[in-house]
Amino acid sequence: MATPVVESSTSTNFAASTTTTTITKPAGLAVGELLVAAIQFADAGSATAVSAPAGWTTLETVDMTDGLRRLTVFYIIATSTETAASNFTFTASNTCTIGGGMLRISGVAPGSEIQTSEQDVFSGASTTSISFTSTLTPNHTDNLILLILCARSGTAGAASISSYTSTPSKTWTEIFDIGNTAGSDLVLAVASATSGVTTQITNYGATLSLPKTPHAGVILSVNPPINASGSNTALEVSPTFFSQTGSSGVNGSNTLLEIDPTLPIQSGSATAPTQWINEPSPSTTWINEEI
Amino acid sequence: MSTLYGKGLETALKAVTGVAAAPTGTLKLAFMATSYTPNAFTDQYWSDVSASIASGTTAQTLSGAAVNVDSGNTRVEFDTSDISVASQTTTTNKYVIFMDTGTPSTSPLIVCMDIAEGTLAPIAGTLAITVNAEGHFAISVA
């Protein structure tokens, strides 16, 4: 799948002593596209939080000092509500110096648009070198990587950010870069690159035009839709045959079988004959007559 | 490891020998969680394993089911058409084929097949299986 694309961006430079910053909707926003907003504020008199319009999700809140200055990153998958809007207003809970920018990104994985993100803070001596270590490992070579970098104070004057770097090296494209002398000279920039590899990003940074401190950074990985295809190795099973015992007819001999008969006693009956008694035959003396 | 379910084979042999009627329904394929380990003799029906279906997926109807006699290789092969499901975000490394009778507790399991490429993890993408040219499994006759 193709890397998600930053289609357009808008930004509103910093304004002091206010509680809101309104950012124009990026041109051509379509339903299903990803909006990422980076809002930076400073000079708040007390701990302050920034809230986004309804439906946005807070991705990272980077506390640069005790809630008095923060970088907050929000995102939303655009619905018809966002596509119909003309701008988006982000509100700080206290008066401060505030500004920010927004990216419109196409070709993201719906429901899984953000793989992961990290935040980092530097509060050492003012320097032009923004450099943070990272443990972010893109899960796909086509992921879009965003660097969101900001700084304040230090050497007075409107600053800018350039020369984005990372390890492993990538081809970074700046999306927007805002900075002025409102309040304490804030500067905020966003750059993007195609991941290219699934190797862990161990370092990212950029160069400030003026030494500043503190710095804050957010690195995030945006997912494209990722297909997965596989196959199977056919499973072959063999039967088990059990030995069977059988028999069939054969020519053979026999041993004379001698059996003693059993003679059951028979009951019989008979009828006695009629005894005829011959009567004595009469005696007769025949005299022959002469003829 | 790919596993032919013993109870499923029992059901098939009972049907062909007339011991019991063959179950009827729809042949289905379910991608399973990587944590699922098939048991050839205790996993009998879909209800026994349905809790281990890969997150974010549902059982898919299989088409093109065929049982082919491969006399050259002295075996009988079971085959179906390839399967492809869009817009999936999940992680899986195996699939189960079963006969869906409409009631999970009477839907017999047939086979659990390992995916040759190992773990697949689509993100809002297409999850597809190209079935081996010889089919899912075969039973040798000699």
Contacts between the chains, C-beta under 8 A, distances in Angstrom:
chain1	res1	chain2	res2	distance
A	1	B	125	6.5
A	109	B	89	7.2
A	109	B	123	4.6
A	109	B	124	3.5
A	109	B	125	7.2
A	110	B	87	7.6
A	110	B	124	5.2
A	111	B	89	6.2
A	111	B	124	5.9
A	112	B	89	5.0
A	112	B	123	4.7
A	112	B	124	5.4
A	139	B	121	7.9
A	139	B	123	7.8
A	140	B	123	7.6
A	223	B	123	5.1
A	223	B	124	7.4
A	224	B	123	7.8
A	225	B	87	7.8
A	225	B	122	7.9
A	225	B	123	6.4
A	225	B	124	4.3
A	225	B	125	4.4
A	226	B	121	7.4
A	226	B	122	5.5
A	226	B	123	4.1
A	226	B	124	7.3
A	226	B	125	4.6
A	227	B	122	5.6
A	227	B	125	3.8
A	227	B	126	4.4
A	227	B	127	7.5
A	227	B	128	7.3
A	228	B	88	7.8
A	228	B	120	3.7
A	228	B	121	6.0
A	228	B	122	4.0
A	228	B	125	6.5
A	228	B	126	7.5
A	228	B	127	5.4
A	228	B	128	7.5
A	229	B	84	8.0
A	229	B	117	7.9
A	229	B	120	7.3
A	229	B	126	7.3
A	229	B	127	7.4
A	229	B	128	4.0
A	229	B	129	7.2
A	229	B	130	6.8
A	230	B	115	4.1
A	230	B	116	6.2
A	230	B	117	4.2
A	230	B	118	7.9
A	230	B	120	5.2
A	230	B	128	7.3
A	230	B	129	5.6
A	230	B	130	7.4
A	231	B	115	7.3
A	231	B	116	4.9
A	231	B	117	6.8
A	231	B	129	6.4
A	231	B	130	4.5
A	231	B	131	7.2
A	231	B	132	6.2
A	232	B	2	7.6
A	232	B	95	8.0
A	232	B	113	4.7
A	232	B	114	7.1
A	232	B	115	6.6
A	232	B	116	5.8
A	232	B	129	6.7
A	232	B	131	6.3
A	232	B	132	5.1
A	232	B	136	6.2
A	233	B	2	7.2
A	233	B	114	7.2
A	233	B	116	5.0
A	233	B	132	6.3
A	234	B	77	7.4
A	234	B	132	4.4
A	234	B	134	4.1
A	234	B	135	5.7
A	234	B	136	6.6
A	234	B	137	6.1
A	234	B	138	6.1
A	235	B	2	4.2
A	235	B	3	7.9
A	235	B	4	6.5
A	235	B	111	6.8
A	235	B	113	6.6
A	235	B	136	6.9
A	235	B	137	3.9
A	235	B	138	7.4
A	236	B	75	6.5
A	236	B	137	6.8
A	236	B	138	4.7
A	236	B	139	7.6
A	236	B	140	6.2
A	237	B	4	5.5
A	237	B	137	6.9
A	237	B	138	7.4
A	237	B	139	5.4
A	237	B	140	7.0
A	238	B	139	7.7
A	238	B	140	4.4
A	239	B	139	6.7
A	239	B	140	6.6
A	239	B	141	6.8
